[in-house]
Amino acid sequence: MKRILLSVVLAALVAAPTALALDPGETKALLRVAVRLSGLSARAPVRVVVEQPARFRQRRVTMLDRLYPRAAQDHDETVYRALGLVTGSTGTLRKALLEAQDATGLYDPAARIGFVQAGRGERASALREVVYALQDQNVDLGRIPRLLGGGDARIAAAAAVEGYASLVTAALPRRSTASPRGSRLARFVELERGFASSVGLRFAANVHNLGGTKAMIGSLRRFPATTEQVFHLDKYLEREAAAPTRLPAEVSGMTLVGSSTFGELDVRALLAVFGIPGLDRVGTGWGGGSTARYAGAGGAVSVALDWDTALDATQWAEAVAPYVDAAFDAAKAGRPELTSCGATMCWRIGTRAIAFDRSGRRTVFVIGAAPGAVEALARAITGRP
């Protein structure tokens, strides 16, 4: 899913810089500082370009669309709308993404240039971009968009990169750690964007405490493969891979038209937005996840999750009913009534047909228009007849 966080770390841009490069003498001075702080060797000169705010803002938008293509944005918006994160016709994912953009520095591994917004904090931003350039020279940051494992893997890698840079430059998180405000979608986007600078920084600090600079460099050579590995250092050290999800191509007149990942970060952010208690307990134990869109029979969206243990699956199942209430029926007193169905739990709320199914450690949550098709899809994903 997404990926929002990549926009903080990388930019794959085709436009040529239209501003002046940082003074070569100052760049060399920053490079010496970055080498000393990061422990990374300088294998080539580093170029930093300072751009005026208007030009830099446009660069951020271009970067967003390169790293998070519009087709992927459309997929995620459909999923988020089904999950109750997008309401009405004015709140769109793209609008939330653009409003959340606040980076004052970007590094482009394709051009091997750091871009900095002119103004206050310009030198601090330039130092971070030089650190990113050193990371790129030593471990090739350009491979992040090509990583296997989908968006969750790319977010995890970006968190390791930014966490390392924040740690060695003694930089604070880019945004406040206070509870995000605004619409449901704005809060969700903010929580996901804050992951790289907050949890990524903690990850880098833990890795450094464990094995020093050598271990930190190792975390860039072999990135954490999931956001779960960034949350839990033991999962990173064990190299616990995400369980694959089998998505049927066709079920009850519905056809699979798109899919993406749904990591532990997504689970936690979703529960946090709707105020579901125990999100740390529920999120821990994530074993793999994906979203999918189906066309036909009114359409449907699914969120399939695998869990490490039966207890973890039970804790997620217990959180589903409060989530359904908060997302789709909060205006009414009491929990929405369950309806009889062939899945583990089903609801009919307005025009929505909702089914939750579980088989051992595998769970799936499906939202659509046709109850029979929704239930059939839920059972097909969990593998129940």
Phi and psi in degrees as a GROMACS rama.xvg file:
@    title "Ramachandran Plot"
@    xaxis  label "Phi"
@    yaxis  label "Psi"
@TYPE xy
84.8372  -147.164  LYS-2
-130.269  124.102  ARG-3
-68.9763  -43.2394  ILE-4
-71.6489  -24.6039  LEU-5
-61.5375  -27.4771  LEU-6
-67.0471  -17.8858  SER-7
-76.984  -30.5189  VAL-8
-106.873  -42.4612  VAL-9
-123.818  157.628  LEU-10
-145.518  128.009  ALA-11
-111.097  88.3663  ALA-12
-112.919  149.298  LEU-13
-102.549  -18.2096  VAL-14
-70.9104  140.279  ALA-15
-81.5228  147.248  ALA-16
-63.6938  142.454  PRO-17
-115.247  10.5639  THR-18
-118.689  174.786  ALA-19
-80.0395  145.227  LEU-20
-71.581  151.702  ALA-21
-58.5695  145.842  LEU-22
-50.573  129.372  ASP-23
-54.6578  -37.5477  PRO-24
-64.9171  -42.3334  GLY-25
-67.7345  -38.4804  GLU-26
-61.7096  -42.4469  THR-27
-63.1824  -38.7499  LYS-28
-64.9177  -43.5229  ALA-29
-64.2337  -36.4883  LEU-30
-63.4409  -42.0974  LEU-31
-62.212  -41.873  ARG-32
-64.3666  -44.3196  VAL-33
-64.0061  -39.6711  ALA-34
-62.2569  -44.485  VAL-35
-64.9698  -42.127  ARG-36
-73.1189  -39.9283  LEU-37
-88.357  -24.3109  SER-38
77.4473  7.18815  GLY-39
-94.8304  145.71  LEU-40
-86.2171  147.086  SER-41
-90.8143  115.074  ALA-42
-102.419  -6.27987  ARG-43
-162.064  160.882  ALA-44
-60.8207  156.021  PRO-45
-117.083  137  VAL-46
-114.755  132.239  ARG-47
-123.912  128.365  VAL-48
-110.929  130.129  VAL-49
-98.621  125.788  VAL-50
-119.764  148.49  GLU-51
-66.2235  153.894  GLN-52
-52.5047  -43.8481  PRO-53
-63.219  -44.442  ALA-54
-65.5248  -39.9213  ARG-55
-68.3338  -38.0075  PHE-56
-60.7218  -40.1129  ARG-57
-66.0895  -36.4852  GLN-58
-62.2255  -39.049  ARG-59
-63.0371  -40.5578  ARG-60
-66.1133  -44.107  VAL-61
-59.967  -43.1402  THR-62
-60.7976  -44.523  MET-63
-56.0464  -47.4949  LEU-64
-72.0692  -25.0378  ASP-65
-74.7049  -44.7894  ARG-66
-85.6932  -20.1598  LEU-67
-134.735  77.3143  TYR-68
-54.9549  154.742  PRO-69
-59.6024  -33.654  ARG-70
-63.0845  -40.3981  ALA-71
-68.6001  -37.9572  ALA-72
-60.9376  -42.4633  GLN-73
-63.9907  -42.0932  ASP-74
-59.0627  -49.4822  HIS-75
-65.9458  -36.6217  ASP-76
-63.3876  -39.8285  GLU-77
-61.1172  -43.6279  THR-78
-64.7704  -46.7804  VAL-79
-63.5746  -37.1333  TYR-80
-65.098  -42.5421  ARG-81
-62.6124  -34.3621  ALA-82
-81.586  -0.493579  LEU-83
86.9417  9.89781  GLY-84
-82.9992  -28.146  LEU-85
-110.131  123.255  VAL-86
-126.069  146.052  THR-87
74.5776  -170.495  GLY-88
-106.383  -8.95349  SER-89
-95.3142  -28.7773  THR-90
-86.0389  105.954  GLY-91
-114.083  157.378  THR-92
-61.8271  -43.9264  LEU-93
-60.2938  -41.6541  ARG-94
-61.6706  -43.5153  LYS-95
-63.6659  -39.2338  ALA-96
-64.6521  -44.8327  LEU-97
-66.505  -38.6829  LEU-98
-68.7534  -25.5071  GLU-99
-84.6885  -8.97582  ALA-100
-70.5844  120.868  GLN-101
-144.805  8.10646  ASP-102
-61.8673  139.457  ALA-103
-105.502  3.1823  THR-104
-148.484  144.944  GLY-105
-139.355  143.421  LEU-106
-117.64  131.275  TYR-107
-107.231  104.697  ASP-108
-70.2104  -21.6393  PRO-109
-69.6231  -44.7722  ALA-110
-90.1824  -14.724  ALA-111
56.2847  48.6752  ARG-112
-131.111  138.889  ILE-113
-96.4876  137.277  GLY-114
-115.21  134.907  PHE-115
-130.238  138.941  VAL-116
-78.8313  130.5  GLN-117
-65.1369  145.223  ALA-118
128.382  -162.524  GLY-119
-60.5539  137.321  ARG-120
80.8365  11.1153  GLY-121
-60.1772  -43.1404  GLU-122
-69.2276  -39.9742  ARG-123
-63.6005  -40.7907  ALA-124
-64.4153  -39.4751  SER-125
-63.3633  -39.2794  ALA-126
-61.5756  -42.3403  LEU-127
-62.1313  -41.7489  ARG-128
-66.6689  -32.5712  GLU-129
-67.163  -37.8852  VAL-130
-62.9855  -43.2083  VAL-131
-60.4106  -39.7592  TYR-132
-62.2514  -40.689  ALA-133
-65.0156  -41.1199  LEU-134
-58.38  -44.0845  GLN-135
-63.2914  -43.2808  ASP-136
-62.8033  -29.4448  GLN-137
-95.4779  -30.1664  ASN-138
-132.537  -2.24456  VAL-139
67.2344  83.9415  ASP-140
-68.4315  -19.5005  LEU-141
-64.6389  -12.7663  GLY-142
-81.4603  -10.5584  ARG-143
-59.2954  -48.4926  ILE-144
-62.4272  -17.0788  PRO-145
-97.723  2.27496  ARG-146
-62.1859  141.555  LEU-147
-73.4884  154.968  LEU-148
105.022  1.04526  GLY-149
74.7916  -165.181  GLY-150
-61.7042  -35.4261  GLY-151
-62.6828  -39.3489  ASP-152
-66.3027  -39.2189  ALA-153
-69.8954  -35.8799  ARG-154
-64.6974  -42.1776  ILE-155
-61.3181  -43.7477  ALA-156
-63.7167  -44.0281  ALA-157
-62.0881  -35.0952  ALA-158
-65.8915  -39.2121  ALA-159
-64.6471  -41.1805  ALA-160
-64.7869  -49.7523  VAL-161
-70.6642  -37.6213  GLU-162
-59.8294  -43.2376  GLY-163
-59.0977  -50.2057  TYR-164
-62.0259  -41.1534  ALA-165
-65.3963  -40.7442  SER-166
-65.1136  -47.1083  LEU-167
-76.327  -22.6949  VAL-168
-97.3535  4.52961  THR-169
56.1801  36.6901  ALA-170
-87.1892  141.107  ALA-171
-79.1517  161.466  LEU-172
-53.1426  147.931  PRO-173
-63.2441  -27.7529  ARG-174
-130.627  162.748  ARG-175
-62.0056  149.285  SER-176
-87.8243  5.58315  THR-177
-65.5438  159.884  ALA-178
-61.0477  127.758  SER-179
-61.6235  149.913  PRO-180
-122.26  174.674  ARG-181
106.019  -159.487  GLY-182
-67.6836  167.897  SER-183
-56.4245  -45.8242  ARG-184
-65.9997  -41.5358  LEU-185
-60.9595  -40.881  ALA-186
-66.4201  -40.9824  ARG-187
-62.2058  -47.7206  PHE-188
-60.4068  -42.4477  VAL-189
-64.2354  -41.8677  GLU-190
-62.9261  -41.1553  LEU-191
-70.7286  -38.7756  GLU-192
-67.5126  -33.8048  ARG-193
-73.355  -9.61286  GLY-194
-61.735  -45.3038  PHE-195
-63.7063  -42.1678  ALA-196
-81.4493  -26.0657  SER-197
-97.6992  -63.9512  SER-198
-70.306  -34.5946  VAL-199
-62.0897  -40.7291  GLY-200
-64.0969  -42.1166  LEU-201
-63.8766  -40.8625  ARG-202
-59.4361  -48.8093  PHE-203
-61.4415  -40.6551  ALA-204
-64.6442  -41.7371  ALA-205
-64.8399  -42.1075  ASN-206
-63.7834  -41.8652  VAL-207
-63.838  -42.2147  HIS-208
-62.8338  -30.6677  ASN-209
-77.1711  -41.7915  LEU-210
-145.319  14.5411  GLY-211
71.2581  -161.886  GLY-212
-60.2941  -37.7551  THR-213
-59.2924  -40.9535  LYS-214
-68.2424  -37.9511  ALA-215
-63.3216  -43.9579  MET-216
-62.2093  -37.5352  ILE-217
-61.3724  -33.88  GLY-218
-70.1256  -17.9909  SER-219
-88.9144  -33.5367  LEU-220
-68.4057  -36.823  ARG-221
-128.406  89.566  ARG-222
-60.8011  152.761  PHE-223
-57.7679  138.414  PRO-224
-88.7446  -16.5602  ALA-225
-144.979  161.506  THR-226
-66.2161  -25.2343  THR-227
-58.75  -41.1392  GLU-228
-67.7314  -26.8585  GLN-229
-76.2481  -40.0706  VAL-230
-65.7088  -38.0047  PHE-231
-125.53  106.167  HIS-232
-59.8921  -33.542  LEU-233
-63.0359  -34.918  ASP-234
-67.4234  -35.2311  LYS-235
-66.6637  -45.8709  TYR-236
-65.8183  -32.3608  LEU-237
-82.4153  -10.3108  GLU-238
55.9729  44.0125  ARG-239
-70.9965  116.863  GLU-240
-83.6167  157.63  ALA-241
-74.0583  137.443  ALA-242
-69.3808  133.918  ALA-243
-72.008  148.765  PRO-244
-111.684  126.292  THR-245
-88.1232  119.812  ARG-246
-109.626  118.988  LEU-247
-64.2649  141.154  PRO-248
-72.2924  -33.6239  ALA-249
-144.091  136.495  GLU-250
-149.411  125.549  VAL-251
47.706  47.2378  SER-252
81.2187  3.35051  GLY-253
-108.335  144.169  MET-254
-122.028  134.365  THR-255
-65.7332  125.757  LEU-256
-120.873  -6.23553  VAL-257
-179.465  149.897  GLY-258
-150.208  161.901  SER-259
-157.734  -177.98  SER-260
-90.0801  159.847  THR-261
-141.608  97.3276  PHE-262
-90.7496  -176.841  GLY-263
-61.0086  -35.8752  GLU-264
-58.4755  -43.8374  LEU-265
-63.8143  -42.2376  ASP-266
-59.9894  -48.502  VAL-267
-64.0942  -43.1787  ARG-268
-64.7208  -40.8299  ALA-269
-61.3632  -47.3837  LEU-270
-65.7933  -36.9425  LEU-271
-65.4463  -42.1207  ALA-272
-59.7254  -38.5413  VAL-273
-95.512  8.8118  PHE-274
65.7083  31.622  GLY-275
-79.005  123.779  ILE-276
-67.9026  155.537  PRO-277
74.642  31.8678  GLY-278
-65.4239  -31.6615  LEU-279
-64.2999  -43.3474  ASP-280
-67.1657  -42.5754  ARG-281
-70.4655  -42.6629  VAL-282
-67.1705  -36.2922  GLY-283
-66.5384  133.125  THR-284
106.165  -1.90203  GLY-285
-56.6782  135.006  TRP-286
-120.062  -12.6895  GLY-287
162.895  153.604  GLY-288
-166.141  154.243  GLY-289
-152.941  155.72  SER-290
-110.851  157.05  THR-291
-149.585  148.682  ALA-292
-114.662  135.887  ARG-293
-122.827  137.083  TYR-294
-104.034  153.189  ALA-295
99.2643  153.797  GLY-296
52.1864  37.5291  ALA-297
86.873  -8.07223  GLY-298
82.0162  158.586  GLY-299
-158.992  154.674  ALA-300
-125.316  135.717  VAL-301
-122.708  148.939  SER-302
-126.089  106.15  VAL-303
-100.813  131.601  ALA-304
-132.846  134.457  LEU-305
-104.489  148.467  ASP-306
-124.946  155.412  TRP-307
-67.9676  -36.2133  ASP-308
-137.044  166.371  THR-309
-63.1309  -35.0926  ALA-310
-63.2095  -42.9703  LEU-311
-60.0378  -42.0186  ASP-312
-64.3062  -37.8496  ALA-313
-64.9896  -42.0525  THR-314
-63.7735  -37.9759  GLN-315
-66.3853  -43.5309  TRP-316
-59.4085  -37.3309  ALA-317
-69.8614  -23.8763  GLU-318
-85.2798  -15.0653  ALA-319
-66.7301  -46.5186  VAL-320
-61.6034  -47.0817  ALA-321
-59.9838  -35.9926  PRO-322
-64.5039  -46.1713  TYR-323
-58.2026  -42.1537  VAL-324
-62.7189  -49.7631  ASP-325
-67.6574  -35.4943  ALA-326
-80.8425  -35.547  ALA-327
-125.712  -11.5654  PHE-328
-140.733  24.216  ASP-329
-64.6842  -24.8453  ALA-330
-71.645  -17.6051  ALA-331
-103.473  146.579  LYS-332
-72.596  141.84  ALA-333
80.9818  167.589  GLY-334
-78.2481  146.795  ARG-335
-64.0483  144.822  PRO-336
-73.5578  143.259  GLU-337
-76.0735  149.419  LEU-338
-112.716  154.695  THR-339
-69.7732  134.248  SER-340
-163.166  176.191  CYS-341
-88.9853  -4.10983  GLY-342
-92.9068  -178.859  ALA-343
-66.0368  -44.8124  THR-344
-145.101  143.388  MET-345
-140.732  151.419  CYS-346
-138.347  152.524  TRP-347
-122.904  111.829  ARG-348
-127.285  108.345  ILE-349
62.1642  -127.261  GLY-350
-90.3177  1.56277  THR-351
-89.5787  135.976  ARG-352
-109.17  124.521  ALA-353
-124.562  132.729  ILE-354
-133.608  137.126  ALA-355
-121.278  130.477  PHE-356
-132.569  149.642  ASP-357
-139.612  138.915  ARG-358
-139.217  102.449  SER-359
64.7491  -118.287  GLY-360
-95.9002  1.39946  ARG-361
-100.412  134.183  ARG-362
-132.057  156.754  THR-363
-149.498  142.627  VAL-364
-121.512  121.738  PHE-365
-124.286  135.147  VAL-366
-126.515  128.059  ILE-367
-158.307  -156.793  GLY-368
-110.7  -30.5275  ALA-369
-106.054  113.368  ALA-370
-54.5194  -46.2609  PRO-371
-62.0916  -42.9347  GLY-372
-68.317  -38.7496  ALA-373
-63.0478  -45.8581  VAL-374
-64.0784  -41.5255  GLU-375
-64.0627  -39.7578  ALA-376
-65.7839  -42.0308  LEU-377
-58.8981  -46.5365  ALA-378
-68.0132  -34.8309  ARG-379
-65.3568  -37.4111  ALA-380
-73.6635  -37.7443  ILE-381
-78.1278  -14.7486  THR-382
88.8498  13.1121  GLY-383
-87.6556  141.424  ARG-384
